[in-house]
Amino acid sequence: MEDLYVDQSYQGQGIADLLIGECARYTREHGALCLTWQTSVKHHRAQAVYDRCGAMKSDRWLNYTLSL
């Protein structure tokens, strides 16, 4: 999943939960075994949404950034 965003004026209404649920339904129907995404370690509000949806934090992947 890439760039899930709910406009600020609509946040707090459960829309993110619905969008994640629909993404999960769609990917499951098309044979996917999982849905993955990432968020900033500082984005606590997004993490709360993902935790509420039952997503598990990965202990298998690390993100790397090379500053140029």
CHARMM-style PDB file with segment names, atoms N, HN, CA, C and O in Angstrom:
ATOM      1  N   MET     1       0.865  -1.152   0.000  1.00  0.00      PROA
ATOM      2  CA  MET     1       0.000   0.000   0.000  1.00  0.00      PROA
ATOM      3  C   MET     1       0.916   1.221   0.000  1.00  0.00      PROA
ATOM      4  O   MET     1       1.936   1.234   0.689  1.00  0.00      PROA
ATOM      5  N   GLU     2       0.564   2.220  -0.751  1.00  0.00      PROA
ATOM      6  HN  GLU     2      -0.265   2.209  -1.311  1.00  0.00      PROA
ATOM      7  CA  GLU     2       1.403   3.409  -0.879  1.00  0.00      PROA
ATOM      8  C   GLU     2       0.574   4.662  -0.633  1.00  0.00      PROA
ATOM      9  O   GLU     2      -0.470   4.853  -1.256  1.00  0.00      PROA
ATOM     10  N   ASP     3       1.036   5.511   0.272  1.00  0.00      PROA
ATOM     11  HN  ASP     3       1.885   5.356   0.778  1.00  0.00      PROA
ATOM     12  CA  ASP     3       0.464   6.838   0.494  1.00  0.00      PROA
ATOM     13  C   ASP     3      -1.020   6.851   0.843  1.00  0.00      PROA
ATOM     14  O   ASP     3      -1.829   7.418   0.109  1.00  0.00      PROA
ATOM     15  N   LEU     4      -1.371   6.236   1.943  1.00  0.00      PROA
ATOM     16  HN  LEU     4      -0.714   5.775   2.539  1.00  0.00      PROA
ATOM     17  CA  LEU     4      -2.731   6.356   2.464  1.00  0.00      PROA
ATOM     18  C   LEU     4      -2.826   7.701   3.175  1.00  0.00      PROA
ATOM     19  O   LEU     4      -2.054   7.980   4.092  1.00  0.00      PROA
ATOM     20  N   TYR     5      -3.760   8.521   2.756  1.00  0.00      PROA
ATOM     21  HN  TYR     5      -4.387   8.295   2.011  1.00  0.00      PROA
ATOM     22  CA  TYR     5      -3.907   9.834   3.363  1.00  0.00      PROA
ATOM     23  C   TYR     5      -5.376  10.201   3.411  1.00  0.00      PROA
ATOM     24  O   TYR     5      -6.105  10.040   2.432  1.00  0.00      PROA
ATOM     25  N   VAL     6      -5.798  10.693   4.555  1.00  0.00      PROA
ATOM     26  HN  VAL     6      -5.206  10.823   5.350  1.00  0.00      PROA
ATOM     27  CA  VAL     6      -7.154  11.208   4.718  1.00  0.00      PROA
ATOM     28  C   VAL     6      -7.023  12.703   4.981  1.00  0.00      PROA
ATOM     29  O   VAL     6      -6.287  13.122   5.874  1.00  0.00      PROA
ATOM     30  N   ASP     7      -7.735  13.498   4.205  1.00  0.00      PROA
ATOM     31  HN  ASP     7      -8.334  13.158   3.480  1.00  0.00      PROA
ATOM     32  CA  ASP     7      -7.710  14.943   4.373  1.00  0.00      PROA
ATOM     33  C   ASP     7      -8.014  15.297   5.829  1.00  0.00      PROA
ATOM     34  O   ASP     7      -8.861  14.677   6.473  1.00  0.00      PROA
ATOM     35  N   GLN     8      -7.310  16.299   6.326  1.00  0.00      PROA
ATOM     36  HN  GLN     8      -6.623  16.803   5.804  1.00  0.00      PROA
ATOM     37  CA  GLN     8      -7.429  16.674   7.731  1.00  0.00      PROA
ATOM     38  C   GLN     8      -8.876  16.934   8.151  1.00  0.00      PROA
ATOM     39  O   GLN     8      -9.256  16.608   9.275  1.00  0.00      PROA
ATOM     40  N   SER     9      -9.672  17.508   7.280  1.00  0.00      PROA
ATOM     41  HN  SER     9      -9.363  17.773   6.367  1.00  0.00      PROA
ATOM     42  CA  SER     9     -11.059  17.818   7.646  1.00  0.00      PROA
ATOM     43  C   SER     9     -11.916  16.566   7.810  1.00  0.00      PROA
ATOM     44  O   SER     9     -13.022  16.647   8.345  1.00  0.00      PROA
ATOM     45  N   TYR    10     -11.425  15.405   7.360  1.00  0.00      PROA
ATOM     46  HN  TYR    10     -10.527  15.339   6.926  1.00  0.00      PROA
ATOM     47  CA  TYR    10     -12.167  14.151   7.479  1.00  0.00      PROA
ATOM     48  C   TYR    10     -11.532  13.175   8.464  1.00  0.00      PROA
ATOM     49  O   TYR    10     -12.064  12.089   8.693  1.00  0.00      PROA
ATOM     50  N   GLN    11     -10.399  13.554   9.048  1.00  0.00      PROA
ATOM     51  HN  GLN    11      -9.966  14.437   8.863  1.00  0.00      PROA
ATOM     52  CA  GLN    11      -9.722  12.651   9.974  1.00  0.00      PROA
ATOM     53  C   GLN    11     -10.549  12.466  11.242  1.00  0.00      PROA
ATOM     54  O   GLN    11     -11.313  13.344  11.641  1.00  0.00      PROA
ATOM     55  N   GLY    12     -10.377  11.303  11.864  1.00  0.00      PROA
ATOM     56  HN  GLY    12      -9.756  10.589  11.540  1.00  0.00      PROA
ATOM     57  CA  GLY    12     -11.093  11.001  13.097  1.00  0.00      PROA
ATOM     58  C   GLY    12     -12.480  10.435  12.880  1.00  0.00      PROA
ATOM     59  O   GLY    12     -13.241  10.287  13.837  1.00  0.00      PROA
ATOM     60  N   GLN    13     -12.830  10.113  11.632  1.00  0.00      PROA
ATOM     61  HN  GLN    13     -12.212  10.233  10.855  1.00  0.00      PROA
ATOM     62  CA  GLN    13     -14.158   9.591  11.317  1.00  0.00      PROA
ATOM     63  C   GLN    13     -14.131   8.116  10.919  1.00  0.00      PROA
ATOM     64  O   GLN    13     -15.151   7.577  10.489  1.00  0.00      PROA
ATOM     65  N   GLY    14     -12.982   7.460  11.056  1.00  0.00      PROA
ATOM     66  HN  GLY    14     -12.153   7.898  11.404  1.00  0.00      PROA
ATOM     67  CA  GLY    14     -12.882   6.045  10.709  1.00  0.00      PROA
ATOM     68  C   GLY    14     -12.639   5.780   9.237  1.00  0.00      PROA
ATOM     69  O   GLY    14     -12.705   4.632   8.796  1.00  0.00      PROA
ATOM     70  N   ILE    15     -12.361   6.815   8.475  1.00  0.00      PROA
ATOM     71  HN  ILE    15     -12.308   7.747   8.833  1.00  0.00      PROA
ATOM     72  CA  ILE    15     -12.162   6.653   7.032  1.00  0.00      PROA
ATOM     73  C   ILE    15     -10.900   5.854   6.734  1.00  0.00      PROA
ATOM     74  O   ILE    15     -10.904   5.022   5.827  1.00  0.00      PROA
ATOM     75  N   ALA    16      -9.830   6.086   7.472  1.00  0.00      PROA
ATOM     76  HN  ALA    16      -9.827   6.762   8.209  1.00  0.00      PROA
ATOM     77  CA  ALA    16      -8.593   5.325   7.253  1.00  0.00      PROA
ATOM     78  C   ALA    16      -8.834   3.839   7.475  1.00  0.00      PROA
ATOM     79  O   ALA    16      -8.333   3.006   6.720  1.00  0.00      PROA
ATOM     80  N   ASP    17      -9.600   3.505   8.508  1.00  0.00      PROA
ATOM     81  HN  ASP    17     -10.007   4.182   9.121  1.00  0.00      PROA
ATOM     82  CA  ASP    17      -9.928   2.103   8.777  1.00  0.00      PROA
ATOM     83  C   ASP    17     -10.682   1.490   7.595  1.00  0.00      PROA
ATOM     84  O   ASP    17     -10.404   0.360   7.193  1.00  0.00      PROA
ATOM     85  N   LEU    18     -11.625   2.235   7.051  1.00  0.00      PROA
ATOM     86  HN  LEU    18     -11.851   3.153   7.378  1.00  0.00      PROA
ATOM     87  CA  LEU    18     -12.395   1.747   5.900  1.00  0.00      PROA
ATOM     88  C   LEU    18     -11.506   1.566   4.674  1.00  0.00      PROA
ATOM     89  O   LEU    18     -11.636   0.577   3.953  1.00  0.00      PROA
ATOM     90  N   LEU    19     -10.608   2.511   4.437  1.00  0.00      PROA
ATOM     91  HN  LEU    19     -10.502   3.315   5.022  1.00  0.00      PROA
ATOM     92  CA  LEU    19      -9.704   2.414   3.288  1.00  0.00      PROA
ATOM     93  C   LEU    19      -8.770   1.212   3.416  1.00  0.00      PROA
ATOM     94  O   LEU    19      -8.551   0.487   2.446  1.00  0.00      PROA
ATOM     95  N   ILE    20      -8.225   1.004   4.607  1.00  0.00      PROA
ATOM     96  HN  ILE    20      -8.403   1.594   5.395  1.00  0.00      PROA
ATOM     97  CA  ILE    20      -7.351  -0.150   4.819  1.00  0.00      PROA
ATOM     98  C   ILE    20      -8.141  -1.439   4.648  1.00  0.00      PROA
ATOM     99  O   ILE    20      -7.651  -2.390   4.038  1.00  0.00      PROA
ATOM    100  N   GLY    21      -9.349  -1.481   5.176  1.00  0.00      PROA
ATOM    101  HN  GLY    21      -9.748  -0.708   5.671  1.00  0.00      PROA
ATOM    102  CA  GLY    21     -10.198  -2.660   5.013  1.00  0.00      PROA
ATOM    103  C   GLY    21     -10.484  -2.959   3.557  1.00  0.00      PROA
ATOM    104  O   GLY    21     -10.474  -4.120   3.149  1.00  0.00      PROA
ATOM    105  N   GLU    22     -10.737  -1.938   2.776  1.00  0.00      PROA
ATOM    106  HN  GLU    22     -10.746  -0.995   3.108  1.00  0.00      PROA
ATOM    107  CA  GLU    22     -11.005  -2.131   1.350  1.00  0.00      PROA
ATOM    108  C   GLU    22      -9.752  -2.578   0.607  1.00  0.00      PROA
ATOM    109  O   GLU    22      -9.826  -3.436  -0.273  1.00  0.00      PROA
ATOM    110  N   CYS    23      -8.607  -2.007   0.952  1.00  0.00      PROA
ATOM    111  HN  CYS    23      -8.547  -1.310   1.667  1.00  0.00      PROA
ATOM    112  CA  CYS    23      -7.344  -2.462   0.348  1.00  0.00      PROA
ATOM    113  C   CYS    23      -7.101  -3.928   0.671  1.00  0.00      PROA
ATOM    114  O   CYS    23      -6.688  -4.696  -0.198  1.00  0.00      PROA
ATOM    115  N   ALA    24      -7.355  -4.321   1.911  1.00  0.00      PROA
ATOM    116  HN  ALA    24      -7.690  -3.697   2.617  1.00  0.00      PROA
ATOM    117  CA  ALA    24      -7.167  -5.717   2.317  1.00  0.00      PROA
ATOM    118  C   ALA    24      -8.111  -6.634   1.543  1.00  0.00      PROA
ATOM    119  O   ALA    24      -7.698  -7.693   1.072  1.00  0.00      PROA
ATOM    120  N   ARG    25      -9.370  -6.235   1.411  1.00  0.00      PROA
ATOM    121  HN  ARG    25      -9.706  -5.374   1.794  1.00  0.00      PROA
ATOM    122  CA  ARG    25     -10.343  -7.045   0.679  1.00  0.00      PROA
ATOM    123  C   ARG    25      -9.909  -7.220  -0.768  1.00  0.00      PROA
ATOM    124  O   ARG    25      -9.927  -8.331  -1.298  1.00  0.00      PROA
ATOM    125  N   TYR    26      -9.524  -6.138  -1.395  1.00  0.00      PROA
ATOM    126  HN  TYR    26      -9.510  -5.236  -0.965  1.00  0.00      PROA
ATOM    127  CA  TYR    26      -9.130  -6.169  -2.799  1.00  0.00      PROA
ATOM    128  C   TYR    26      -7.912  -7.070  -3.019  1.00  0.00      PROA
ATOM    129  O   TYR    26      -7.895  -7.902  -3.926  1.00  0.00      PROA
ATOM    130  N   THR    27      -6.899  -6.888  -2.178  1.00  0.00      PROA
ATOM    131  HN  THR    27      -6.912  -6.212  -1.441  1.00  0.00      PROA
ATOM    132  CA  THR    27      -5.685  -7.682  -2.366  1.00  0.00      PROA
ATOM    133  C   THR    27      -5.930  -9.159  -2.082  1.00  0.00      PROA
ATOM    134  O   THR    27      -5.383 -10.022  -2.768  1.00  0.00      PROA
ATOM    135  N   ARG    28      -6.751  -9.454  -1.074  1.00  0.00      PROA
ATOM    136  HN  ARG    28      -7.195  -8.752  -0.516  1.00  0.00      PROA
ATOM    137  CA  ARG    28      -7.096 -10.845  -0.764  1.00  0.00      PROA
ATOM    138  C   ARG    28      -7.821 -11.487  -1.944  1.00  0.00      PROA
ATOM    139  O   ARG    28      -7.514 -12.619  -2.320  1.00  0.00      PROA
ATOM    140  N   GLU    29      -8.777 -10.774  -2.527  1.00  0.00      PROA
ATOM    141  HN  GLU    29      -9.026  -9.855  -2.222  1.00  0.00      PROA
ATOM    142  CA  GLU    29      -9.535 -11.292  -3.674  1.00  0.00      PROA
ATOM    143  C   GLU    29      -8.648 -11.524  -4.892  1.00  0.00      PROA
ATOM    144  O   GLU    29      -8.987 -12.320  -5.767  1.00  0.00      PROA
ATOM    145  N   HSD    30      -7.521 -10.836  -4.950  1.00  0.00      PROA
ATOM    146  HN  HSD    30      -7.245 -10.189  -4.239  1.00  0.00      PROA
ATOM    147  CA  HSD    30      -6.603 -10.988  -6.075  1.00  0.00      PROA
ATOM    148  C   HSD    30      -5.408 -11.877  -5.734  1.00  0.00      PROA
ATOM    149  O   HSD    30      -4.390 -11.852  -6.427  1.00  0.00      PROA
ATOM    150  N   GLY    31      -5.535 -12.651  -4.677  1.00  0.00      PROA
ATOM    151  HN  GLY    31      -6.361 -12.672  -4.114  1.00  0.00      PROA
ATOM    152  CA  GLY    31      -4.556 -13.677  -4.361  1.00  0.00      PROA
ATOM    153  C   GLY    31      -3.376 -13.273  -3.501  1.00  0.00      PROA
ATOM    154  O   GLY    31      -2.468 -14.076  -3.287  1.00  0.00      PROA
ATOM    155  N   ALA    32      -3.368 -12.062  -3.010  1.00  0.00      PROA
ATOM    156  HN  ALA    32      -4.106 -11.410  -3.183  1.00  0.00      PROA
ATOM    157  CA  ALA    32      -2.246 -11.632  -2.166  1.00  0.00      PROA
ATOM    158  C   ALA    32      -2.333 -12.286  -0.793  1.00  0.00      PROA
ATOM    159  O   ALA    32      -3.423 -12.564  -0.293  1.00  0.00      PROA
ATOM    160  N   LEU    33      -1.191 -12.524  -0.202  1.00  0.00      PROA
ATOM    161  HN  LEU    33      -0.306 -12.298  -0.609  1.00  0.00      PROA
ATOM    162  CA  LEU    33      -1.130 -13.131   1.122  1.00  0.00      PROA
ATOM    163  C   LEU    33      -0.958 -12.105   2.233  1.00  0.00      PROA
ATOM    164  O   LEU    33      -1.218 -12.391   3.402  1.00  0.00      PROA
ATOM    165  N   CYS    34      -0.516 -10.905   1.857  1.00  0.00      PROA
ATOM    166  HN  CYS    34      -0.305 -10.672   0.907  1.00  0.00      PROA
ATOM    167  CA  CYS    34      -0.350  -9.866   2.873  1.00  0.00      PROA
ATOM    168  C   CYS    34      -0.404  -8.492   2.213  1.00  0.00      PROA
ATOM    169  O   CYS    34      -0.314  -8.356   0.993  1.00  0.00      PROA
ATOM    170  N   LEU    35      -0.550  -7.514   3.037  1.00  0.00      PROA
ATOM    171  HN  LEU    35      -0.623  -7.624   4.028  1.00  0.00      PROA
ATOM    172  CA  LEU    35      -0.551  -6.113   2.620  1.00  0.00      PROA
ATOM    173  C   LEU    35       0.518  -5.438   3.470  1.00  0.00      PROA
ATOM    174  O   LEU    35       0.487  -5.540   4.696  1.00  0.00      PROA
ATOM    175  N   THR    36       1.450  -4.761   2.845  1.00  0.00      PROA
ATOM    176  HN  THR    36       1.476  -4.678   1.848  1.00  0.00      PROA
ATOM    177  CA  THR    36       2.533  -4.129   3.601  1.00  0.00      PROA
ATOM    178  C   THR    36       2.611  -2.640   3.295  1.00  0.00      PROA
ATOM    179  O   THR    36       2.208  -2.181   2.227  1.00  0.00      PROA
ATOM    180  N   TRP    37       3.135  -1.908   4.254  1.00  0.00      PROA
ATOM    181  HN  TRP    37       3.462  -2.282   5.122  1.00  0.00      PROA
ATOM    182  CA  TRP    37       3.361  -0.480   4.091  1.00  0.00      PROA
ATOM    183  C   TRP    37       4.325  -0.038   5.173  1.00  0.00      PROA
ATOM    184  O   TRP    37       4.722  -0.833   6.025  1.00  0.00      PROA
ATOM    185  N   GLN    38       4.696   1.212   5.138  1.00  0.00      PROA
ATOM    186  HN  GLN    38       4.374   1.857   4.446  1.00  0.00      PROA
ATOM    187  CA  GLN    38       5.595   1.755   6.152  1.00  0.00      PROA
ATOM    188  C   GLN    38       5.124   3.137   6.554  1.00  0.00      PROA
ATOM    189  O   GLN    38       4.393   3.803   5.822  1.00  0.00      PROA
ATOM    190  N   THR    39       5.555   3.552   7.726  1.00  0.00      PROA
ATOM    191  HN  THR    39       6.149   3.011   8.321  1.00  0.00      PROA
ATOM    192  CA  THR    39       5.252   4.890   8.212  1.00  0.00      PROA
ATOM    193  C   THR    39       6.426   5.389   9.046  1.00  0.00      PROA
ATOM    194  O   THR    39       7.264   4.601   9.483  1.00  0.00      PROA
ATOM    195  N   SER    40       6.479   6.651   9.257  1.00  0.00      PROA
ATOM    196  HN  SER    40       5.798   7.291   8.902  1.00  0.00      PROA
ATOM    197  CA  SER    40       7.535   7.243  10.070  1.00  0.00      PROA
ATOM    198  C   SER    40       7.399   6.785  11.523  1.00  0.00      PROA
ATOM    199  O   SER    40       6.290   6.603  12.025  1.00  0.00      PROA
ATOM    200  N   VAL    41       8.533   6.601  12.185  1.00  0.00      PROA
ATOM    201  HN  VAL    41       9.434   6.749  11.777  1.00  0.00      PROA
ATOM    202  CA  VAL    41       8.497   6.245  13.602  1.00  0.00      PROA
ATOM    203  C   VAL    41       7.886   7.378  14.430  1.00  0.00      PROA
ATOM    204  O   VAL    41       7.463   7.156  15.565  1.00  0.00      PROA
ATOM    205  N   LYS    42       7.840   8.576  13.877  1.00  0.00      PROA
ATOM    206  HN  LYS    42       8.184   8.756  12.956  1.00  0.00      PROA
ATOM    207  CA  LYS    42       7.265   9.726  14.573  1.00  0.00      PROA
ATOM    208  C   LYS    42       5.770   9.896  14.317  1.00  0.00      PROA
ATOM    209  O   LYS    42       5.132  10.735  14.954  1.00  0.00      PROA
ATOM    210  N   HSD    43       5.205   9.127  13.407  1.00  0.00      PROA
ATOM    211  HN  HSD    43       5.724   8.446  12.890  1.00  0.00      PROA
ATOM    212  CA  HSD    43       3.803   9.294  13.018  1.00  0.00      PROA
ATOM    213  C   HSD    43       2.911   8.396  13.889  1.00  0.00      PROA
ATOM    214  O   HSD    43       2.395   7.373  13.438  1.00  0.00      PROA
ATOM    215  N   HSD    44       2.751   8.813  15.141  1.00  0.00      PROA
ATOM    216  HN  HSD    44       3.170   9.644  15.507  1.00  0.00      PROA
ATOM    217  CA  HSD    44       2.042   8.003  16.132  1.00  0.00      PROA
ATOM    218  C   HSD    44       0.553   7.848  15.826  1.00  0.00      PROA
ATOM    219  O   HSD    44      -0.039   6.808  16.114  1.00  0.00      PROA
ATOM    220  N   ARG    45      -0.039   8.865  15.252  1.00  0.00      PROA
ATOM    221  HN  ARG    45       0.441   9.710  15.018  1.00  0.00      PROA
ATOM    222  CA  ARG    45      -1.469   8.765  14.927  1.00  0.00      PROA
ATOM    223  C   ARG    45      -1.706   7.687  13.870  1.00  0.00      PROA
ATOM    224  O   ARG    45      -2.649   6.904  13.984  1.00  0.00      PROA
ATOM    225  N   ALA    46      -0.861   7.643  12.851  1.00  0.00      PROA
ATOM    226  HN  ALA    46      -0.095   8.278  12.759  1.00  0.00      PROA
ATOM    227  CA  ALA    46      -0.981   6.604  11.824  1.00  0.00      PROA
ATOM    228  C   ALA    46      -0.736   5.231  12.433  1.00  0.00      PROA
ATOM    229  O   ALA    46      -1.441   4.274  12.114  1.00  0.00      PROA
ATOM    230  N   GLN    47       0.257   5.130  13.306  1.00  0.00      PROA
ATOM    231  HN  GLN    47       0.830   5.908  13.565  1.00  0.00      PROA
ATOM    232  CA  GLN    47       0.545   3.848  13.939  1.00  0.00      PROA
ATOM    233  C   GLN    47      -0.648   3.352  14.744  1.00  0.00      PROA
ATOM    234  O   GLN    47      -0.915   2.150  14.772  1.00  0.00      PROA
ATOM    235  N   ALA    48      -1.362   4.249  15.393  1.00  0.00      PROA
ATOM    236  HN  ALA    48      -1.145   5.225  15.370  1.00  0.00      PROA
ATOM    237  CA  ALA    48      -2.553   3.861  16.156  1.00  0.00      PROA
ATOM    238  C   ALA    48      -3.617   3.283  15.229  1.00  0.00      PROA
ATOM    239  O   ALA    48      -4.281   2.307  15.580  1.00  0.00      PROA
ATOM    240  N   VAL    49      -3.782   3.874  14.055  1.00  0.00      PROA
ATOM    241  HN  VAL    49      -3.243   4.666  13.770  1.00  0.00      PROA
ATOM    242  CA  VAL    49      -4.738   3.350  13.072  1.00  0.00      PROA
ATOM    243  C   VAL    49      -4.326   1.948  12.652  1.00  0.00      PROA
ATOM    244  O   VAL    49      -5.156   1.039  12.626  1.00  0.00      PROA
ATOM    245  N   TYR    50      -3.055   1.765  12.324  1.00  0.00      PROA
ATOM    246  HN  TYR    50      -2.381   2.504  12.345  1.00  0.00      PROA
ATOM    247  CA  TYR    50      -2.574   0.467  11.848  1.00  0.00      PROA
ATOM    248  C   TYR    50      -2.676  -0.590  12.940  1.00  0.00      PROA
ATOM    249  O   TYR    50      -3.036  -1.734  12.661  1.00  0.00      PROA
ATOM    250  N   ASP    51      -2.368  -0.224  14.168  1.00  0.00      PROA
ATOM    251  HN  ASP    51      -2.076   0.705  14.394  1.00  0.00      PROA
ATOM    252  CA  ASP    51      -2.514  -1.157  15.287  1.00  0.00      PROA
ATOM    253  C   ASP    51      -3.981  -1.556  15.459  1.00  0.00      PROA
ATOM    254  O   ASP    51      -4.291  -2.727  15.676  1.00  0.00      PROA
ATOM    255  N   ARG    52      -4.864  -0.587  15.362  1.00  0.00      PROA
ATOM    256  HN  ARG    52      -4.612   0.365  15.186  1.00  0.00      PROA
ATOM    257  CA  ARG    52      -6.299  -0.842  15.518  1.00  0.00      PROA
ATOM    258  C   ARG    52      -6.823  -1.788  14.444  1.00  0.00      PROA
ATOM    259  O   ARG    52      -7.738  -2.573  14.695  1.00  0.00      PROA
ATOM    260  N   CYS    53      -6.247  -1.714  13.251  1.00  0.00      PROA
ATOM    261  HN  CYS    53      -5.504  -1.076  13.047  1.00  0.00      PROA
ATOM    262  CA  CYS    53      -6.674  -2.575  12.147  1.00  0.00      PROA
ATOM    263  C   CYS    53      -6.108  -3.987  12.253  1.00  0.00      PROA
ATOM    264  O   CYS    53      -6.464  -4.860  11.461  1.00  0.00      PROA
ATOM    265  N   GLY    54      -5.232  -4.214  13.223  1.00  0.00      PROA
ATOM    266  HN  GLY    54      -4.943  -3.505  13.866  1.00  0.00      PROA
ATOM    267  CA  GLY    54      -4.671  -5.541  13.407  1.00  0.00      PROA
ATOM    268  C   GLY    54      -3.364  -5.786  12.679  1.00  0.00      PROA
ATOM    269  O   GLY    54      -2.885  -6.919  12.635  1.00  0.00      PROA
ATOM    270  N   ALA    55      -2.777  -4.742  12.104  1.00  0.00      PROA
ATOM    271  HN  ALA    55      -3.166  -3.822  12.139  1.00  0.00      PROA
ATOM    272  CA  ALA    55      -1.494  -4.899  11.413  1.00  0.00      PROA
ATOM    273  C   ALA    55      -0.394  -5.146  12.440  1.00  0.00      PROA
ATOM    274  O   ALA    55      -0.449  -4.652  13.566  1.00  0.00      PROA
ATOM    275  N   MET    56       0.590  -5.910  12.032  1.00  0.00      PROA
ATOM    276  HN  MET    56       0.635  -6.311  11.117  1.00  0.00      PROA
ATOM    277  CA  MET    56       1.712  -6.240  12.907  1.00  0.00      PROA
ATOM    278  C   MET    56       2.954  -5.480  12.450  1.00  0.00      PROA
ATOM    279  O   MET    56       3.239  -5.398  11.256  1.00  0.00      PROA
ATOM    280  N   LYS    57       3.681  -4.930  13.406  1.00  0.00      PROA
ATOM    281  HN  LYS    57       3.450  -4.997  14.377  1.00  0.00      PROA
ATOM    282  CA  LYS    57       4.957  -4.286  13.073  1.00  0.00      PROA
ATOM    283  C   LYS    57       5.934  -5.371  12.647  1.00  0.00      PROA
ATOM    284  O   LYS    57       6.018  -6.424  13.280  1.00  0.00      PROA
ATOM    285  N   SER    58       6.659  -5.116  11.591  1.00  0.00      PROA
ATOM    286  HN  SER    58       6.590  -4.261  11.077  1.00  0.00      PROA
ATOM    287  CA  SER    58       7.596  -6.098  11.058  1.00  0.00      PROA
ATOM    288  C   SER    58       8.892  -6.106  11.857  1.00  0.00      PROA
ATOM    289  O   SER    58       9.438  -5.060  12.208  1.00  0.00      PROA
ATOM    290  N   ASP    59       9.361  -7.302  12.131  1.00  0.00      PROA
ATOM    291  HN  ASP    59       8.918  -8.152  11.845  1.00  0.00      PROA
ATOM    292  CA  ASP    59      10.685  -7.420  12.720  1.00  0.00      PROA
ATOM    293  C   ASP    59      11.659  -8.016  11.706  1.00  0.00      PROA
ATOM    294  O   ASP    59      12.780  -8.394  12.046  1.00  0.00      PROA
ATOM    295  N   ARG    60      11.206  -8.092  10.448  1.00  0.00      PROA
ATOM    296  HN  ARG    60      10.295  -7.785  10.172  1.00  0.00      PROA
ATOM    297  CA  ARG    60      12.012  -8.685   9.382  1.00  0.00      PROA
ATOM    298  C   ARG    60      12.602  -7.659   8.429  1.00  0.00      PROA
ATOM    299  O   ARG    60      13.516  -7.992   7.675  1.00  0.00      PROA
ATOM    300  N   TRP    61      12.116  -6.429   8.434  1.00  0.00      PROA
ATOM    301  HN  TRP    61      11.373  -6.158   9.046  1.00  0.00      PROA
ATOM    302  CA  TRP    61      12.561  -5.440   7.452  1.00  0.00      PROA
ATOM    303  C   TRP    61      13.064  -4.194   8.149  1.00  0.00      PROA
ATOM    304  O   TRP    61      12.502  -3.752   9.151  1.00  0.00      PROA
ATOM    305  N   LEU    62      14.121  -3.640   7.609  1.00  0.00      PROA
ATOM    306  HN  LEU    62      14.578  -3.999   6.795  1.00  0.00      PROA
ATOM    307  CA  LEU    62      14.661  -2.363   8.048  1.00  0.00      PROA
ATOM    308  C   LEU    62      14.688  -1.428   6.851  1.00  0.00      PROA
ATOM    309  O   LEU    62      14.903  -1.866   5.721  1.00  0.00      PROA
ATOM    310  N   ASN    63      14.475  -0.174   7.089  1.00  0.00      PROA
ATOM    311  HN  ASN    63      14.300   0.181   8.007  1.00  0.00      PROA
ATOM    312  CA  ASN    63      14.572   0.822   6.030  1.00  0.00      PROA
ATOM    313  C   ASN    63      15.915   1.523   6.145  1.00  0.00      PROA
ATOM    314  O   ASN    63      16.361   1.857   7.243  1.00  0.00      PROA
ATOM    315  N   TYR    64      16.549   1.739   5.019  1.00  0.00      PROA
ATOM    316  HN  TYR    64      16.188   1.467   4.127  1.00  0.00      PROA
ATOM    317  CA  TYR    64      17.829   2.434   4.963  1.00  0.00      PROA
ATOM    318  C   TYR    64      17.690   3.678   4.096  1.00  0.00      PROA
ATOM    319  O   TYR    64      16.948   3.687   3.114  1.00  0.00      PROA
ATOM    320  N   THR    65      18.414   4.727   4.476  1.00  0.00      PROA
ATOM    321  HN  THR    65      19.017   4.720   5.274  1.00  0.00      PROA
ATOM    322  CA  THR    65      18.469   5.951   3.690  1.00  0.00      PROA
ATOM    323  C   THR    65      19.927   6.331   3.496  1.00  0.00      PROA
ATOM    324  O   THR    65      20.703   6.356   4.452  1.00  0.00      PROA
ATOM    325  N   LEU    66      20.292   6.622   2.270  1.00  0.00      PROA
ATOM    326  HN  LEU    66      19.662   6.602   1.493  1.00  0.00      PROA
ATOM    327  CA  LEU    66      21.639   7.090   1.957  1.00  0.00      PROA
ATOM    328  C   LEU    66      21.541   8.565   1.606  1.00  0.00      PROA
ATOM    329  O   LEU    66      20.991   8.921   0.565  1.00  0.00      PROA
ATOM    330  N   SER    67      22.070   9.422   2.464  1.00  0.00      PROA
ATOM    331  HN  SER    67      22.518   9.133   3.310  1.00  0.00      PROA
ATOM    332  CA  SER    67      22.065  10.858   2.182  1.00  0.00      PROA
ATOM    333  C   SER    67      23.113  11.161   1.128  1.00  0.00      PROA
ATOM    334  O   SER    67      24.222  10.630   1.185  1.00  0.00      PROA
ATOM    335  N   LEU    68      22.774  12.008   0.167  1.00  0.00      PROA
ATOM    336  HN  LEU    68      21.874  12.439   0.121  1.00  0.00      PROA
ATOM    337  CA  LEU    68      23.685  12.314  -0.942  1.00  0.00      PROA
ATOM    338  C   LEU    68      24.181  13.733  -0.901  1.00  0.00      PROA
ATOM    339  OT1 LEU    68      24.955  14.141  -1.766  1.00  0.00      PROA
TER     340      LEU     68
END
